[in-house]
Amino acid sequence: MAGRFTLFLVAALLSGLVTLPLAAEDYAGQADLDKAVDLKLEAENMEDLAKVADLCESALKKGLHEEDQVFAKQLLTSVRYQRAETMGKGILQEAQQRKDWKELRDKAVAEVDRGLKYDDSVGMLYLLKARLLLMPEGNKEEAKASIEKAVELLKGTGEPLSQALVVSLVFTKTPEEQIEVLTKAIEANPNNADAYRLRGLIYLEKKEFEKALADLKIVTEQLAPGDLTSLQAYARAFAQLGEFDQAIKAVDKIVKANPNSPIGYLLRAQFKTMAGDLDGATDDLDQVLVLAPRSVPALLMRASLYVQQEDYKAALQDIERALASDTGNMQALLMRATLNAREGNYSEAIRDLEALQARSKENESISLQLAALYQVDSRPRKAVEVYNEVLKKHPDDLQALRGKGDALLSYGKHAEAVQCYLDALKIQDDEEGGILNNLAWVMATSPNKDVRNAEKAVKYAEEASKVTEYSQAHILSTLAAAYAEKGDFDNARKWSKKAVEVAGSDEGAAEIREHLKKELTAYEKSQPWRELQLTKEGGPTETIAGPASDVAEDLKKAEKNQSAEKKEETKEPEMMEPAPDMDPVSKS
């Protein structure tokens, strides 16, 4: 039963070292293997962990990817340690293979009980009974009583006591309790490799890396030099301390002992990546894909390396290969969406994110990314719909409030945008100045007099300028616009000139520089600036911008058009006239 506890901790370790693929539809056992790993992450007590081994076995029976078969078998092998030297040893072994294992277990328990009837002082019998009852569908309460009795009777026996203490871990609740029990097991038998391994894994999970290294060193160098689980944990402990050379040396032993297994190469690639050796990591991933051409973790890891090296074409090829093996892989879909968005292929990126959102409706991050893509794809109304869904569940989400405000601005909904920005500022101060700047800009330049507020525009623009140390041209432009709306054209001209100066003279800033000069010209004529964006959903954006008097007529026309569109949107559908009665079709 202690083996199941090993599986629990090994799953935690390997979930950090190996990026497992999501369940592939053509391998029925993948779901059970994923559940085995996930169960560790959600487990609240040791009874939950007892189910992990059963899930692994079920996954192997149903079928797995080649590399995952190795993974699952290693987990199962690691939990089946030390066979008892009694008849129970054989029964436990057969239970993994025979359909009648429950009947065998019941017979074995009955035989143990018969033995205890004659001599209830034999601790090994209690230990065997506990192990049998801890098998699936056993009696957990009776098992607990048996193991407690075994520990009591086996005091001073060395190795048997150590075995019993490890089995008793099933009934501990906290890492501290587990460490205390394992320390006693090690004191009883200093050669108990399982006890050292388990304690090392617990220390690793507790982020007590030096202690983890001490225990795992004993296992890997003395008690069980070829143990895969311990070597992986040993390597990870070094990596957590930033000692990547030592981590890689530990994995080298795994590769040397298992040259035809992809696991070692995959782990070494991860540590080489952490050490900054991207070429070395790529070489190891190439070897993984020689041994396991459909390895989704290797393909996605290599794609990530290609992205870091700005080889986006190669990255996309690996992502497509991964999706060919696992069509619903969320990580692959997200990576493809990111690459397509980078290349300006927004429709393709949106397609993938929509698929992800359909599968993960509660994933706020995906929704926010999708809304942002709708916005850059000139679909701000669709973006607002997504932001509203997020805000229904998370009213205080700053990113959603800011994104919604920006989207509303792009189709002339200034009052609604202002409210979004104000709501965001109630939640948290704007340390980057973006929300303050947008709020000040719309309050200074909106054609809607009910939205404009010169005093507040100056206040927010000053705050935005301060947090950005008066170093960003567009924010200084906002400050100038705010002073212009206030009627203080001396300050408007001052800050407008400063904005032009900060924009610089390089070719890349030419467009914004020309726009800033137009604003300055307006202030030199003592005219405030007005701006209105009107984005057609999925179409072009019309921007009306300029000195207030120059654009007044255009703004009036736009306002009329907006009013007409609003009426059309809210117009009740007309009832159709009822069709006249018709004579029935005659039958010939």
VEXMIVO-439197 format. One line per field, with one value per residue (C-alpha): chain; y, x, z. Coordinates in nm, 3 decimals, m for minus. Layout:
N
chain = c(A, ...)
py = c(Y, ...)
px = c(X, ...)
pz = c(Z, ...)
//
This chain:
588
chain = c(A, A, A, A, A, A, A, A, A, A, A, A, A, A, A, A, A, A, A, A, A, A, A, A, A, A, A, A, A, A, A, A, A, A, A, A, A, A, A, A, A, A, A, A, A, A, A, A, A, A, A, A, A, A, A, A, A, A, A, A, A, A, A, A, A, A, A, A, A, A, A, A, A, A, A, A, A, A, A, A, A, A, A, A, A, A, A, A, A, A, A, A, A, A, A, A, A, A, A, A, A, A, A, A, A, A, A, A, A, A, A, A, A, A, A, A, A, A, A, A, A, A, A, A, A, A, A, A, A, A, A, A, A, A, A, A, A, A, A, A, A, A, A, A, A, A, A, A, A, A, A, A, A, A, A, A, A, A, A, A, A, A, A, A, A, A, A, A, A, A, A, A, A, A, A, A, A, A, A, A, A, A, A, A, A, A, A, A, A, A, A, A, A, A, A, A, A, A, A, A, A, A, A, A, A, A, A, A, A, A, A, A, A, A, A, A, A, A, A, A, A, A, A, A, A, A, A, A, A, A, A, A, A, A, A, A, A, A, A, A, A, A, A, A, A, A, A, A, A, A, A, A, A, A, A, A, A, A, A, A, A, A, A, A, A, A, A, A, A, A, A, A, A, A, A, A, A, A, A, A, A, A, A, A, A, A, A, A, A, A, A, A, A, A, A, A, A, A, A, A, A, A, A, A, A, A, A, A, A, A, A, A, A, A, A, A, A, A, A, A, A, A, A, A, A, A, A, A, A, A, A, A, A, A, A, A, A, A, A, A, A, A, A, A, A, A, A, A, A, A, A, A, A, A, A, A, A, A, A, A, A, A, A, A, A, A, A, A, A, A, A, A, A, A, A, A, A, A, A, A, A, A, A, A, A, A, A, A, A, A, A, A, A, A, A, A, A, A, A, A, A, A, A, A, A, A, A, A, A, A, A, A, A, A, A, A, A, A, A, A, A, A, A, A, A, A, A, A, A, A, A, A, A, A, A, A, A, A, A, A, A, A, A, A, A, A, A, A, A, A, A, A, A, A, A, A, A, A, A, A, A, A, A, A, A, A, A, A, A, A, A, A, A, A, A, A, A, A, A, A, A, A, A, A, A, A, A, A, A, A, A, A, A, A, A, A, A, A, A, A, A, A, A, A, A, A, A, A, A, A, A, A, A, A, A, A, A, A, A, A, A, A, A, A, A, A, A, A, A, A, A, A, A, A, A, A, A, A, A, A, A, A, A, A, A, A, A, A, A, A, A, A, A, A, A, A, A, A, A, A, A, A, A, A, A, A, A, A, A, A, A, A, A, A, A, A, A, A, A, A, A, A, A, A, A, A, A, A)
py = c(0.000, 0.227, 0.179, 0.375, 0.658, 0.642, 0.678, 0.986, 1.159, 1.033, 1.167, 1.505, 1.489, 1.379, 1.623, 1.894, 1.734, 1.597, 1.782, 1.505, 1.531, 1.581, 1.278, 1.160, 1.019, 0.722, 0.597, 0.503, 0.470, 0.828, 0.964, 0.723, 0.813, 1.183, 1.119, 0.936, 1.242, 1.492, 1.295, 1.373, 1.745, 1.733, 1.471, 1.572, 1.252, 0.930, 0.730, 0.932, 0.843, 0.468, 0.492, 0.625, 0.284, 0.139, 0.419, 0.354, m0.015, 0.062, 0.302, 0.035, m0.217, 0.031, 0.144, 0.435, 0.616, 0.429, 0.686, 0.699, 0.320, 0.352, 0.629, 0.433, 0.112, 0.299, 0.436, 0.094, m0.067, 0.199, 0.132, m0.246, m0.264, m0.541, m0.854, m1.007, m1.337, m1.506, m1.644, m1.294, m1.200, m1.433, m1.325, m0.957, m1.037, m1.243, m0.978, m0.763, m1.036, m1.248, m1.162, m1.344, m1.134, m1.021, m1.380, m1.454, m1.152, m1.259, m1.606, m1.461, m1.231, m1.527, m1.726, m1.437, m1.413, m1.784, m1.739, m1.449, m1.660, m1.887, m1.618, m1.254, m1.134, m1.189, m0.840, m0.960, m1.111, m0.778, m0.612, m0.859, m0.817, m0.440, m0.458, m0.692, m0.477, m0.164, m0.308, m0.161, m0.222, m0.333, m0.240, 0.080, 0.098, m0.259, m0.200, 0.102, m0.101, m0.380, m0.154, 0.021, m0.319, m0.424, m0.112, m0.178, m0.545, m0.493, m0.241, m0.324, m0.560, m0.329, m0.400, m0.538, m0.231, m0.007, m0.180, m0.136, 0.233, 0.297, 0.123, 0.335, 0.649, 0.586, 0.713, 1.030, 1.363, 1.617, 1.625, 1.687, 1.367, 1.177, 1.301, 1.201, 0.849, 0.806, 0.928, 0.653, 0.403, 0.508, 0.484, 0.131, 0.033, 0.270, 0.067, 0.127, 0.289, 0.349, 0.547, 0.770, 0.812, 0.904, 1.146, 1.306, 1.348, 1.506, 1.748, 1.829, 1.911, 2.124, 2.310, 2.203, 2.122, 2.069, 1.809, 1.648, 1.623, 1.462, 1.182, 1.128, 1.117, 0.819, 0.640, 0.720, 0.662, 0.384, 0.204, 0.199, 0.357, 0.277, 0.390, 0.609, 0.790, 0.888, 1.007, 1.226, 1.374, 1.420, 1.609, 1.828, 1.922, 2.041, 2.235, 2.406, 2.529, 2.656, 2.387, 2.285, 2.113, 1.874, 1.822, 1.732, 1.491, 1.310, 1.277, 1.159, 0.847, 0.791, 0.827, 0.594, 0.327, 0.367, 0.481, 0.370, 0.545, 0.899, 1.001, 1.074, 1.285, 1.477, 1.556, 1.655, 1.886, 2.060, 2.116, 2.231, 2.481, 2.611, 2.638, 2.839, 2.568, 2.585, 2.403, 2.116, 2.099, 2.087, 1.801, 1.599, 1.669, 1.557, 1.227, 1.195, 1.233, 0.966, 0.725, 0.850, 1.049, 1.130, 1.258, 1.561, 1.689, 1.681, 1.851, 2.131, 2.179, 2.201, 2.443, 2.664, 2.660, 2.757, 3.048, 3.167, 3.151, 3.336, 3.044, 3.070, 2.856, 2.558, 2.616, 2.607, 2.285, 2.113, 2.242, 2.106, 1.768, 1.770, 1.848, 1.567, 1.329, 1.502, 1.719, 1.872, 1.951, 2.282, 2.382, 2.323, 2.516, 2.807, 2.812, 2.804, 3.088, 3.292, 3.238, 3.324, 3.639, 3.736, 3.701, 3.900, 3.595, 3.698, 3.489, 3.170, 3.267, 3.345, 3.009, 2.824, 3.038, 2.993, 2.617, 2.645, 2.863, 2.614, 2.343, 2.558, 2.804, 2.873, 2.958, 3.335, 3.372, 3.222, 3.447, 3.756, 3.661, 3.594, 3.932, 4.107, 3.933, 4.037, 4.393, 4.390, 4.216, 4.519, 4.334, 4.547, 4.467, 4.097, 4.177, 4.360, 4.054, 3.836, 4.094, 4.113, 3.735, 3.756, 4.047, 3.860, 3.608, 3.840, 4.198, 4.318, 4.185, 4.480, 4.341, 4.288, 4.637, 4.800, 4.591, 4.662, 5.034, 5.037, 4.836, 5.073, 5.373, 5.223, 5.251, 5.574, 5.452, 5.716, 5.732, 5.354, 5.350, 5.617, 5.406, 5.103, 5.306, 5.457, 5.111, 4.987, 5.273, 5.196, 4.850, 4.931, 5.226, 5.249, 5.217, 5.206, 5.502, 5.336, 5.354, 5.706, 5.820, 5.678, 5.817, 6.163, 6.156, 6.075, 6.330, 6.594, 6.515, 6.344, 6.516, 6.435, 6.735, 6.518, 6.306, 6.591, 6.711, 6.941, 6.942, 6.564, 6.525, 6.739, 6.547, 6.204, 6.318, 6.462, 6.132, 5.934, 6.164, 6.132, 5.751, 5.743, 6.016, 6.247, 6.021, 5.901, 6.122, 6.001, 6.067, 6.417, 6.466, 6.377, 6.626, 6.895, 6.804, 6.823, 7.173, 7.279, 7.160, 7.361, 7.669, 7.688, 7.700, 7.811, 7.479, 7.299, 7.435, 7.365, 6.999, 6.951, 7.076, 6.847, 6.554, 6.628, 6.649, 6.319, 6.143, 6.186, 6.228, 5.870, 5.733, 5.490, 5.777, 5.976, 5.899, 5.980, 6.287, 6.427, 6.365, 6.543, 6.840, 6.865, 6.878, 7.151, 7.352, 7.339, 7.463, 7.741, 7.853, 7.818, 7.532, 7.218, 6.880, 6.644, 6.279, 6.005, 5.653, 5.464, 5.103, 4.896, 4.542, 4.342, 4.645, 4.968, 5.233, 5.588, 5.844, 6.199, 6.408, 6.769, 7.116, 7.140, 7.401, 7.221, 6.885, 7.007, 6.931, 6.587, 6.505, 6.611, 6.383, 6.098, 6.156, 6.136, 5.816, 5.666, 5.757, 5.599, 5.283, 5.265, 5.296, 5.026, 4.796, 4.844, 4.846, 4.589, 4.339, 4.405, 4.149, 3.989, 4.004, 3.671, 3.470, 3.460, 3.146, 2.908, 2.643, 2.292, 2.133, 1.930, 1.565, 1.435)
px = c(0.000, 0.294, 0.349, 0.034, 0.176, 0.489, 0.274, 0.109, 0.441, 0.597, 0.299, 0.362, 0.726, 0.674, 0.390, 0.648, 0.919, 0.724, 0.451, 0.199, m0.023, m0.393, m0.615, m0.597, m0.917, m0.746, m0.583, m0.853, m0.619, m0.489, m0.786, m0.718, m0.348, m0.432, m0.674, m0.398, m0.173, m0.453, m0.577, m0.257, m0.306, m0.660, m0.615, m0.718, m0.640, m0.450, m0.758, m0.775, m0.415, m0.485, m0.682, m0.389, m0.231, m0.561, m0.600, m0.252, m0.322, m0.655, m0.482, m0.235, m0.511, m0.708, m0.408, m0.161, 0.090, 0.422, 0.601, 0.312, 0.318, 0.673, 0.563, 0.266, 0.469, 0.740, 0.478, 0.326, 0.668, 0.770, 0.469, 0.513, 0.804, 0.910, 0.708, 0.612, 0.785, 0.455, 0.171, 0.025, 0.314, 0.189, m0.173, m0.087, 0.108, m0.170, m0.429, m0.276, m0.338, m0.637, m1.006, m1.081, m0.840, m1.116, m1.202, m0.832, m0.796, m1.094, m0.946, m0.609, m0.765, m0.959, m0.638, m0.462, m0.751, m0.723, m0.357, m0.428, m0.687, m0.407, m0.145, m0.241, 0.111, 0.256, 0.308, 0.381, 0.034, m0.123, 0.101, m0.009, m0.375, m0.345, m0.189, m0.460, m0.740, m0.591, m0.645, m0.945, m1.282, m1.115, m1.204, m1.011, m1.110, m1.002, m0.682, m0.604, m0.652, m0.433, m0.144, m0.151, m0.130, 0.151, 0.356, 0.302, 0.405, 0.699, 0.882, 1.250, 1.238, 1.421, 1.323, 0.970, 0.889, 1.022, 0.792, 0.491, 0.563, 0.580, 0.244, 0.094, 0.157, m0.182, m0.348, m0.142, m0.293, m0.013, 0.341, 0.474, 0.311, 0.446, 0.800, 0.778, 0.665, 0.930, 1.202, 1.101, 1.104, 1.458, 1.569, 1.428, 1.599, 1.866, 1.868, 1.501, 1.531, 1.156, 1.152, 1.439, 1.283, 0.942, 1.084, 1.297, 0.992, 0.795, 1.079, 1.085, 0.714, 0.766, 1.044, 1.301, 1.546, 1.862, 1.690, 1.544, 1.891, 2.034, 1.773, 1.771, 2.151, 2.145, 1.898, 2.067, 2.424, 2.386, 2.056, 1.902, 2.141, 1.925, 1.592, 1.427, 1.194, 1.472, 1.701, 1.427, 1.354, 1.725, 1.763, 1.465, 1.593, 1.919, 1.725, 1.514, 1.835, 1.961, 2.230, 2.146, 2.478, 2.416, 2.057, 2.173, 2.434, 2.159, 1.951, 2.258, 2.244, 1.882, 1.971, 2.270, 2.062, 1.766, 1.910, 1.599, 1.352, 1.239, 1.183, 1.548, 1.602, 1.282, 1.384, 1.734, 1.592, 1.387, 1.684, 1.902, 1.633, 1.635, 2.014, 1.989, 2.134, 1.867, 2.072, 2.144, 1.779, 1.677, 1.921, 1.766, 1.415, 1.522, 1.628, 1.296, 1.115, 1.335, 1.229, 0.869, 0.772, 0.426, 0.542, 0.322, 0.528, 0.847, 0.685, 0.541, 0.861, 1.062, 0.803, 0.858, 1.232, 1.177, 0.962, 1.243, 1.475, 1.212, 1.181, 0.803, 0.763, 0.938, 0.741, 0.411, 0.513, 0.576, 0.247, 0.061, 0.231, 0.125, m0.234, m0.230, m0.164, m0.389, m0.647, m0.784, m0.459, m0.523, m0.158, m0.105, m0.418, m0.316, 0.036, m0.099, m0.338, m0.052, 0.167, m0.115, m0.195, 0.173, 0.166, m0.158, m0.367, m0.641, m0.922, m0.717, m0.614, m0.975, m1.087, m0.853, m0.941, m1.311, m1.255, m1.064, m1.331, m1.602, m1.411, m1.307, m1.586, m1.450, m1.103, m1.094, m0.752, m0.872, m1.179, m0.966, m0.730, m1.023, m1.179, m0.848, m0.826, m1.180, m1.074, m0.766, m0.974, m1.209, m1.487, m1.520, m1.885, m1.802, m1.515, m1.754, m1.981, m1.693, m1.577, m1.932, m1.938, m1.612, m1.738, m2.056, m1.842, m1.557, m1.686, m1.348, m1.139, m0.916, m0.812, m1.174, m1.277, m0.987, m1.044, m1.417, m1.351, m1.107, m1.347, m1.634, m1.421, m1.358, m1.725, m1.814, m1.959, m1.780, m2.002, m1.993, m1.615, m1.567, m1.766, m1.544, m1.230, m1.371, m1.474, m1.122, m0.965, m1.190, m1.039, m0.670, m0.441, m0.313, 0.064, 0.127, m0.088, m0.284, m0.629, m0.568, m0.455, m0.755, m0.995, m0.840, m0.837, m1.205, m1.300, m1.100, m1.187, m1.528, m1.788, m2.039, m2.049, m2.196, m1.880, m1.629, m1.493, m1.192, m1.100, m1.103, m0.930, m0.639, m0.629, m0.615, m0.372, m0.136, m0.148, m0.077, 0.216, 0.363, 0.353, 0.525, 0.772, 0.656, 0.835, 0.557, 0.448, 0.088, 0.030, 0.177, m0.057, m0.348, m0.229, m0.221, m0.573, m0.700, m0.557, m0.704, m1.048, m1.003, m0.921, m0.561, m0.399, m0.061, m0.021, m0.186, 0.079, 0.358, 0.274, 0.186, 0.530, 0.684, 0.490, 0.627, 0.977, 0.945, 0.809, 1.154, 1.262, 1.318, 1.123, 0.924, 0.761, 0.670, 0.298, 0.244, 0.466, 0.250, m0.064, 0.087, 0.177, m0.185, m0.294, m0.039, m0.172, m0.521, m0.395, m0.201, m0.541, m0.688, m0.909, m0.973, m0.937, m1.224, m1.203, m1.454, m1.382, m1.654, m1.558, m1.793, m1.806, m1.559, m1.496, m1.299, m1.268, m1.367, m1.196, m1.322, m1.054, m0.945, m1.002, m1.352, m1.478, m1.334, m1.499, m1.828, m2.031, m1.875, m1.951, m2.314, m2.353, m2.190, m2.420, m2.724, m2.595, m2.533, m2.883, m3.030, m2.826, m2.932, m3.299, m3.255, m3.093, m3.375, m3.656, m3.925, m3.966, m4.279, m4.556, m4.617, m4.964, m5.141, m5.151, m5.493, m5.692, m5.626, m5.850, m5.729, m5.540, m5.788, m5.728, m5.762)
pz = c(0.000, 0.057, m0.313, m0.384, m0.175, m0.388, m0.698, m0.550, m0.502, m0.822, m1.015, m0.856, m0.953, m1.309, m1.368, m1.308, m1.520, m1.815, m2.002, m2.061, m2.369, m2.321, m2.373, m2.732, m2.873, m3.035, m2.712, m2.464, m2.167, m2.187, m1.989, m1.701, m1.701, m1.694, m1.407, m1.218, m1.241, m1.180, m0.880, m0.699, m0.756, m0.616, m0.347, 0.002, 0.186, 0.147, 0.049, m0.270, m0.345, m0.315, m0.640, m0.844, m0.906, m1.023, m1.275, m1.414, m1.460, m1.624, m1.861, m1.971, m2.034, m2.243, m2.446, m2.439, m2.655, m2.662, m2.447, m2.200, m2.164, m2.035, m1.800, m1.661, m1.619, m1.432, m1.195, m1.132, m1.088, m0.838, m0.613, m0.591, m0.353, m0.118, m0.135, 0.187, 0.281, 0.354, 0.153, 0.124, m0.104, m0.376, m0.337, m0.377, m0.692, m0.845, m0.771, m1.045, m1.303, m1.209, m1.243, m0.919, m0.711, m0.475, m0.395, m0.346, m0.120, 0.091, 0.127, 0.225, 0.487, 0.626, 0.649, 0.826, 1.071, 1.136, 1.212, 1.450, 1.628, 1.748, 1.805, 1.800, 1.879, 1.531, 1.393, 1.039, 1.015, 1.105, 0.847, 0.579, 0.673, 0.652, 0.308, 0.184, 0.323, 0.169, m0.177, m0.370, m0.207, 0.113, 0.469, 0.543, 0.909, 0.979, 0.779, 0.997, 1.313, 1.172, 1.075, 1.412, 1.579, 1.345, 1.430, 1.801, 1.782, 1.546, 1.761, 1.775, 1.477, 1.235, 0.874, 0.947, 1.159, 0.883, 0.631, 0.860, 0.915, 0.540, 0.491, 0.770, 0.560, 0.398, 0.715, 0.763, 0.672, 0.646, 0.500, 0.850, 0.977, 0.677, 0.738, 1.105, 1.016, 0.745, 0.980, 1.222, 0.935, 0.843, 1.205, 1.216, 0.891, 0.753, 0.429, 0.347, 0.005, m0.019, 0.304, 0.191, m0.153, m0.016, 0.238, m0.032, m0.255, 0.026, 0.099, m0.272, m0.269, 0.042, m0.145, 0.114, m0.163, 0.042, 0.256, m0.055, m0.210, 0.102, 0.102, m0.273, m0.286, m0.049, m0.276, m0.609, m0.494, m0.237, m0.196, m0.547, m0.802, m1.105, m0.963, m1.227, m0.990, m0.752, m1.030, m1.172, m0.831, m0.763, m1.090, m1.020, m0.675, m0.831, m1.095, m0.830, m0.670, m1.007, m1.026, m1.381, m1.451, m1.162, m1.275, m1.624, m1.483, m1.292, m1.608, m1.802, m1.586, m1.688, m2.055, m2.020, m1.847, m2.086, m2.422, m2.614, m2.384, m2.473, m2.109, m2.027, m2.339, m2.272, m1.915, m2.018, m2.284, m2.021, m1.793, m2.083, m2.172, m1.816, m1.836, m2.159, m2.383, m2.652, m2.913, m2.675, m2.577, m2.942, m3.006, m2.722, m2.849, m3.196, m3.040, m2.857, m3.188, m3.347, m3.073, m3.049, m3.362, m3.226, m2.886, m2.827, m2.528, m2.737, m3.036, m2.825, m2.630, m2.952, m3.094, m2.789, m2.852, m3.215, m3.100, m2.872, m3.173, m3.384, m3.625, m3.637, m3.947, m3.783, m3.463, m3.651, m3.828, m3.494, m3.355, m3.658, m3.607, m3.242, m3.337, m3.593, m3.302, m3.051, m3.226, m2.908, m2.732, m2.558, m2.531, m2.902, m3.000, m2.780, m2.924, m3.279, m3.198, m3.053, m3.359, m3.600, m3.404, m3.416, m3.794, m3.821, m3.914, m3.674, m3.819, m3.780, m3.428, m3.337, m3.473, m3.237, m2.937, m3.002, m3.003, m2.675, m2.519, m2.616, m2.430, m2.134, m2.067, m1.719, m1.846, m1.803, m1.965, m2.294, m2.296, m2.241, m2.521, m2.751, m2.673, m2.742, m3.079, m3.168, m3.095, m3.319, m3.587, m3.594, m3.411, m3.097, m3.033, m3.026, m2.791, m2.558, m2.552, m2.433, m2.178, m2.043, m1.992, m1.798, m1.589, m1.498, m1.315, m1.215, m1.180, m1.053, m1.342, m1.437, m1.773, m1.874, m1.759, m1.944, m2.257, m2.259, m2.221, m2.512, m2.730, m2.652, m2.747, m3.090, m3.186, m3.014, m2.684, m2.479, m2.169, m2.129, m2.178, m1.911, m1.665, m1.734, m1.669, m1.350, m1.226, m1.292, m1.096, m0.799, m0.781, m0.819, m0.882, m1.238, m1.204, m1.580, m1.679, m1.960, m1.800, m1.667, m2.010, m2.196, m1.938, m1.958, m2.338, m2.379, m2.109, m2.297, m2.660, m2.671, m2.895, m2.619, m2.386, m2.110, m2.120, m2.132, m1.798, m1.824, m1.454, m1.425, m1.761, m1.638, m1.308, m1.472, m1.742, m1.480, m1.287, m1.605, m1.690, m1.342, m1.329, m1.671, m1.571, m1.852, m2.099, m2.332, m2.620, m2.641, m2.271, m2.296, m2.592, m2.364, m2.104, m2.372, m2.488, m2.130, m2.080, m2.416, m2.307, m1.989, m2.197, m2.073, m2.417, m2.284, m2.106, m2.396, m2.635, m2.383, m2.344, m2.709, m2.809, m2.549, m2.696, m3.045, m2.899, m2.708, m3.017, m3.172, m3.528, m3.642, m3.937, m3.724, m3.534, m3.844, m3.836, m3.469, m3.500, m3.782, m3.577, m3.277, m3.496, m3.610, m3.247, m3.178, m3.471, m3.318, m2.983, m3.150, m3.288, m2.936, m3.048, m2.834, m2.999, m3.077, m3.174, m3.252, m3.378, m3.561, m3.630, m3.841, m3.708, m3.913, m4.134, m4.151, m3.881, m3.961, m3.739, m3.712, m3.545, m3.548, m3.401, m3.256, m3.504, m3.806, m3.736, m3.592, m3.904, m3.949, m3.586, m3.626, m3.925, m3.737, m3.441, m3.668, m3.823, m3.479, m3.368, m3.680, m3.627, m3.264, m3.359, m3.620, m3.363, m3.112, m3.363, m3.291, m3.574, m3.774, m3.759, m4.094, m4.239, m4.198, m4.515, m4.680, m4.642, m4.924, m5.065, m5.005, m5.287, m5.490, m5.533, m5.881)
//
